[in-house]
Amino acid sequence: MKNKLTVTIERDLIPKAKAYAKLHGTSLSEIIEETFKKLPRRKGASFSGRWRGKFTVVLKNEHRFRKLSEKYL
């Protein structure tokens, strides 16, 4: 269900906005709605995006693996 929303913009932008919508065969409401749908849900990258590439694989024969396994396993 859609609800009505009042948007306030500068007076000189109204004709430009209407012309843009008409040129693209849509309404201002649809342009605003689609713009907000495309926005990310949160600021910045996702949790996995922030950590992607930060870790390296440690092989079992590496010194670091042996020390960590002695301590934690």
Residue pairs with C-beta under 8 A, 6 or more apart in sequence:
7 28
7 32
9 17
17 28
17 31
18 28
20 31
21 27
21 28
21 30
21 31
24 31
44 50
58 64
58 65
58 68
59 65
